[in-house]
Amino acid sequence: MSFTNFTVPYPVEQAYAKRVAYFSMEFAVHQPLKIYSGGLGFLAGSHLRSAYELRQNMIGIGILWKYGYYDQERNQDQTLEATWNEKQYSFLEDTGIRFQINVHEHPVWIKVLYLNPETFKTAPLFLLSTDVPENDYVSQTICHRLYDANVATKVAQFILLGVGGAKLLDILGFNPELYHLNEAHGISAGFYLYKKFGNNLDEVRKRLVFTTHTPEEAGNEKHDIYLCHKMSYFCGLSVEEVKQLNGDSSDQFNHSLTALRFAHLANGVSRLHGEVSRHMWSKYENICPIIHITNAQNWRYWADKQLYRFSDASDHYGFDDRKKYLKKRAFDIVADQTGKLFNPDVFTIVWARRFAGYKRAGLITTDEGRFERLLASAKYPVQIIWAGKPYPMDHPAISEFNQLVYLSKKYRNMAVLIGYELTLSKRLKQAADCWLNNPRVPREASGTSGMTAAMNGAVNFSTDDGWIPEFINHGHNGFVIPKADYAHMATHEQDQYDLHKLYEILEQEVLPLYYNDYPTWRQIMRNGMQDVRLQFDSNRMAHEYYEQLYK
């Protein structure tokens, strides 16, 4: 096919005619394309699927990671081992496009691959790679590992996405009316556009919108401005020019702050996160307005359609039988990985997502006595599964993962799984009766795993953070730990309060309902499935982006 004067290869709906280029470091569109790490990628993948379903005039710009994020394997003692294996993709099309950008004052060749919309039912996706023989070894490694731990490599990756992506759009002749940055990794595109439009920041602002995902200032990348300059991040501008343009005299270049100053509009990813972001960035001048568009996930990709059919027909027998089958199928994976046989009749709790300190993976285990009693209960038996990928250099998170592995050796009804990617994610959501989510409030921007869990008949039990305040009606479609006055609590007090409430709700409400009043439990499952489909299918989100962010 031709990649000159590129247009999306399907008829565009009039409401979505505006041409948008969507930049993201990661896209989780389907299990075989391993170019994602976690929530940001899951979100971007769902967004592209919905753009395709709604026939939106959008294309995705990303990077083809040669070794993906990493492969989660085990050491001999079952603890986590990170390995990097080369990935092969016969379904990607070589566009034949080759061009150069400057990285570290040195020309680097880029080749461009293409994911056809029909392959996985997504908007068109262009993926950039520096892994070509024309480049020296260091330049080839830019696209080797997603979120490389080496600072210079990471800055080079940001240049590849931003400058490389913006230059590609010129070569394609796609001529986007808007450049949408999903997180600030691609903000180097702003400097490319600044040069392109004759050093006119207003022309850049007109075309740039930005989605922020991180409610913590520390999570927003900052790098030494002289390093960025040396790496050719600023497309030929001097450090002084950048500081002046950016209105920031410090020697730390703040990617998110720059994105908020270069864009004309930004959004947080839940109502609560919108408030947190406006408050967090309010002390800075000249930033664009921040609205909120709550994250969502693609129903067509994630939901178990048969569960929905039985639920819609009020076929209780069919519904219960289907859920039991889904649990059983997932438990084959548990048995295969751990040698433990789980029982589909037993109440199953799953905690599965990226391991990060604030998400508190092991919170429920920190009261050893209560945890022991929970897992030993004959009256209300429980099974519990953990899974998730820590960043390969996040040693506290890896240590938390490994502590859970060691603890699981004590219990036949506790398992820790590896390989948490799209397929295992879907299986574990189908396995869960209860999807446990307990981040420290208000540190979770959105946290979308519970949405896809609800689409598979899992009942959410969560702290009141991210998207949860917009969804859970306690006891009707899920369970929520009531907020305390967290702002005036020390971290350990917050953890103690949440832990106590978690056990209280689990022991006094959740387990008695499941075992003593299953019809009510089933109704809560069905309410969650219904409510999540109405509010949190990514078609709603993709529509709101056109209505609110791209308008």
N, C-alpha and C positions, 0 to 999 in steps of 0.2 A: 504493500500500500504506500501511498505517497505521504510524506511528512512535511511537505511545503504547503504553506497557507492552511495549516491543520485546523479542521473543525471536528467536533465530537461526532462519531460515526453513527448517531441515531437521531431521529427527529426530536427537536427540543420543544418542550412545553413553553408557551408564550410567557407564562408567569415567571419562568426561570430562564429568560433569554440572556440575561446579563452574563458576559464571559468572565469566569472566575478561575484563577489558578490557586490551588490549595497546597501550601508547602508544609510538609511534616517530616520529621526525622524518622518516623516509623509508621508503618501501615500494617495492621493485622487484618488482611482481607480473607485469608484462608490458611489452614494449617500448612500446606506445602510451601508457601512463600514465607520463609522465616526471617522477616526483616523487622521484627517488633520485639519489644521487651515486656510491655505491660499495658496499663490503662490508657496511656496516650495513644498507643498503637491500636488497641481494641476500639477506641473511640473513632480514630481516623478511618479504620476499616469499615465500621458501620456507616460512617458519613458517606464514604464513596459508594457503598451498596445502595444507600437511600438516594443519593444523587442519580444513580442509574435507574432506580425504580420510578423516581419522579420525573425522569428525563430532564435533568438540569444541565445547563451549559457550563460544566465544571470539568477541569482536569486536575489530576494529582501530580505533585512533583516530590520525589523522594530519592533515596539512595539505595543502591543494590549492595547490601552488606555481604561480603564474600563468606564470612564465617558466622553470619547472623549476629545474634546477641551473645549467646553461648549455649552449649548443650549441657544440660544438667544431668550429671551422672553421679555415681557413688564411689567412695573409697571402699577398701575392704571391710571397714567396720560400719558401713552403711551411711557414713556422713557424706556431706555434699562435696562433689568434685566438679569444678568448672572445666569443660573442655571446648576447644574450638575446632570444628570440622568444616571443611570446605563444602559449600552447597552448590548443587547443580539444578538448573531450571530449564527444561526443554520447552516449556510453555511460554517463555518470554521471547519476544521478537526483537532481533537486532535492527534498529532503525537505520543503521548505516551512518548515523550522524556522529561526527567526531569534531571536537573543537577544543580550544585551549582557554584556560583562565590562569591568572597569576596566583601562586601560593608561595609565600616566602621569597618574593621578588624573582620568581622562577616559573617559566611556563609549564603547566601541567595539562596533559591530555585527558579528555573526558570522552567516554563512549556512552551512548544512550540506548537503553532497552525499553521495551514497551509492553505493558500488560493490556491486551485487547479486552474491551468491555465484556465480550461474550464469554471469556475464559472463566471468570468467577462472578459475573454479573455485577460489575463495578463501573463507576465512571472511568475514563481512560487514565492510566497511570504511567508516567514516565520515570524511569529509574536511572540515576547517574552512577557511573563507575569509573574509577581511576586505575583499575586493575588491568592495565594494558601494557604490552611489551615496550611501547615507545617511552614509558615513564621509568625513572629510576626507582629502585626498590622502596625508598622512603615515600615517594609519591604514590606508588601502588598501594601502600598500606593505609592510605587515608580512608578507603572504603572497606577495610577489612573487618573491624569490630564496631558494632553499634555502641556509642558512648565509650569510646576508648579512654582508659584511665590517664593516658599521657596528655598533659595540658595542651601542648603544641599540636598534637594530632587532633584533639577535640576541636580546637580553633580552626584547623584546616578543614575539618568535617563541616563546621558551620559555614565556612566560605564556599565549600563545594555545594551545599544545599542552597544557600542564598544567592551568591553571585552566579554559580553554575546554573541554578534553576532559572534565574532571571534572564541570563544570556540565552539559555535554551529556548525560552519563550519567544525571544526575538528571532532566533533561527527558524523556529516552527512557524512564525508569522501568526501565532494565535492571538496576539495583541489583547491580553486580558484587560478588562475595564477595572478589575480589582485583583490585587494580590492579597491573599488571605494567609497570614502566618499562624499556624497551629503551634503555639509556644514560640519563644523568641529565638530559637536556634537559627532561623533563616534571616535574621534582621540585616545581615550583610547585603541582602537584596536591596535594602533601602539606600545604601551608599552607591550601589550600581545604578539604581534609578535616578539618584541625585545627579550623578555625572551625565546620565543619558538625557535628562531633561534640563541641561544647561545650568547645573548648580542651583536649581530652584526647588526648595523644600516644599513649597505649596503644591507643586505638581506631584511630588511623591505622596504627600498627605492625602491628596484627592483619591489616590489609587490604593492606599494601604489600610487594611484592617487586621486586627490582632486578637487572638484568643489566649488569655493567660490561664494556666492550669494550677499554679502553685500558690497556696495561701501563705507561704512562708518566705520571708525576704531571703533567707539563707538558700532556699531552693532555687532562687533566680540567679542564673549564672553571672558571675563577675570575673573578668580577667584583666591582667595588667595591660594598660592601654598601649604601652610601648611594645609589648609582645604582639598584640593584635596588629599594631602598625607594621612591625617587622614581618609579620605573616601576610601582609598585603590585604588585610581585612577591609581597609577603608577605601579601596579602589583608587589609590593615588593621593588621597587627601593627607595633609600633614596632621600630626597630633594636635597642634594648636587649632587648626581648622575644625577638627572633629570636636574638640572641647567646646569651641564657640558654637558650632552647629547644634550641639547636644545640650548646651547650657549647663555643662557639668565640668567643674574645674579639677575634679579629683583624678588621680592616676589609675583608678579602677574603672574599667569600661563595663557598665551595667547593661547587659543585653535587653532585659525586660523594660528597664526605664527608657532606653533608646526607642524600643518598639512603641511604648506608650507616647513618646514625643513625636515619632515619625508617622504614626497612624492617625486617622481622623476619628476612628471609633474602635473601642475594644470591648471584649465581653469576658465576664467570669462564667464559670460552667455550672453554677447552681444559684438559686436565689441567695442563699446564705453566703456563698463564695463571692457573689457580686458585692454584697455589703462589706465583707471582710476586705476585698480588694480595694474598694473605694476608700475605706478607712486607712488601709495600709499605705496606699500611694498618695494620700491626701496631703502629706507634708512636702511633696515635690511640686514644683511649678510647671506650668505649660504641658501638662499631660492631657491626653484626649479623654472624653467621657467614657466611663466603663458601665456598660449595661450587663444584664445576665441572660444567657440562653442555656437552660439546663441540659446537660448531657443526656444522651439516650443511646439505646442499642438497637440493632436491626432485628426486628421481630421475625422476619422471614428466614433469616440465617439461624437465629438462636433458639426459637421457640420449638417445643415438642408439639407438633400439630395434632397428634392423636389425643394427647391430654386435653388440648383445647376442644377437639371435637366431642369427646366424652363429656367435658364440662358443659359445653353449650347445649348438649342434648340432655343434661341432668342425668346421665347414665352413671350412677354411683358405682355400680359393680365394675363397669368398663374402666372408669377413672382410677379406682383403687388398684385394679389389676394391672393397668398400664404403669402406674407409678411404681408398683412392686417390681415389675419387669425391668424398668429403668434402673432401679436400685440394684437389682441382681446383676445386671449387665456391667454396671460400674464396679461392683464388688469383685468381679473377675479380675479387674485391673489391680485392685487392692491385694487380692490373693497372689497374683502373678508377681507383684513387686515386693510384697512383705511376707508372704506365706501365711497370712491371717485370713480366716474365713469369716466374713461378716454376714449377718443375718438380715434379710430384707424386711423381717417383721419388727426389727428393733429400731427405736428412734435414733436417727443418725444426724449428728451435727457436723457441718463442714466449715472449716476456716481455710479459704484458699484465695490468694491474691499475692501481689508483690510483698516480699518481706521487707519491712522498713520499720525503724524504731517506733515512730508515732502510731503505726497500725497495731502494735502490741499483739503480735501473733500468739504469744504464750500466756496472755493475761489470765485466762481461765485456770491455768496450771499453777499460778503463783501462790494460791492458798492450797498447800499440799494436802492437808487433811480433808478439805471439802472436795477437792478433785478426786482424791482416793475414794471417798464415799460415793461420789457421783458415778464413778466407773464400776464400783462394786455393787451398786443397788440392784436388788432382785425385784423390788416392787416396780421401779421404773427403769428398766435397763437402757443403757445408752452406748452408742458407738461414736467415735469421733475421728475425723480425718483432717490432716493438714496437708497443704501443698502450696507451692509458690516459689518464685525465683527472686532471691536477693540480688542486688548488683554484685558482680563478681569481685569487687574490691570493697564492698561494705562489710567489713569484718564483724562488727557487732550483730548485724542481721544474719550473717552466715553462722555465727556462734549461737544465735537464738534458734535457727533452723536445726543445728546439730544437737543442741540441748533437748529439743523435742524428739529427735531421733533416739537419743539415749533413753529418755523417759519412756518412749514407746516400747522399748524392749521389756519393760516391766508389765505391760498390759496387752492382753490378746485383743482388746476392743479399742485400741488406739493405733492409728497408722499415720505415717508421714510418707508422702509420695513425691517422686521427682518427675520432671518432664512437664511442668505446668505451662502448656501452650494451649492453643485454641481447642484442640480436640479433647484433651484431658479436662480443660475448663468446663466444656459442655457436659462431659460425663459426670463430673463431680456435682454440677448443679442439678443434674437428674438424680444423683444419689442422695442429695440432701433432703432431709425433712426440714431442717433448720439451717439457714445460711447465716453464720455468725460473723458479725462485723463490729469491731470495737476500737476504732481509732480514737485518739485524744481529740476532743472537741476544742476548737474549730479548725483542726489542722488538715482535714480531708476536703479537698476542693469539691469533689463530686463523688467519686467512688462508685463506678457503674456496675461492679460485679453482681450486686444484689438485684439489679434490673433483670439480667439474664437468668439469674437464679429463679426469680419469680416466674419467668417465662417457662420454667421447667418444673413448676409445682413445688418449689422450695419456699418456706416461709421465712421472711427476713426477721432477724433479731439483731438490733443494732444500737449503738450510741446515736445520739440525735445530731448527726453531722452530715455535711455534703448534701446529697439529693434527698436524704431521708425525711427532713422536715416537710418536704413537699409531697411525700408519699404515704408514710405510715400513719395509719389511724389505729392506735394501740388496741389490740384484741379483735380488730375487725379484719385487717389485711396483713398484720404483722405485729411485732412487739418492739418497743423502744424503751431504752433506759432514760428516764426523765432527766432533763438537764439540771445540774446544780449550779451554784454561783462559781463556775470554774475560774473566772477571772481573778477571784480572791483566794484561790487554792494553790498550794504548792503542788508540783507534779505528782509527788507520791500520795498526796491527799486525794487528788483527782483519780489516780489509779485505784486507791482503796475504795473510794465511793463507788466508782463504776464496777469494780469487782464484786462488791457486796450486792449492789443492785442486780447485777447480771445473775448471780446465784439465786437471789430472792425471786426474781421473775421466772427463771428457769425451773426452780423447784416448786414454786407455789402456783404458777399459772401454766407454763408451757407443757411440762411433762404430765401433770394431771389431766390436762385437756386431751393430749394425744392418746393417753392410755385409757382414760375413763369416759371421754366424750368425743369419740372420733368423728361423728357427724359434724360437730361444731368445728373441729380441727380442719376437716375437709372443706368446709365452707370458707374458713380463713384462707386456705390455699387457693380456692377458686376466686375469692375476692381479690387476692394479690395478683393472680394471673390476669384478671379482668382490668384492674386499675393500672397495672404496668403497661398493658397493651394500649390503653386509652391515652396515657400521658407520656410514656417513656419509650415509645417506638421511635427510632431515629428518623423516620419520615417526618414526624412532627418537628424534630430538631432541624433537619435539613431545610424544611419549609420556613422555619423561624429565622434561619440564617439569611435567607433571601429577603424575608419581610423586614427584619430588624437590623441586621448588620450590613447587608449589601444594598439597602434601599437607596 
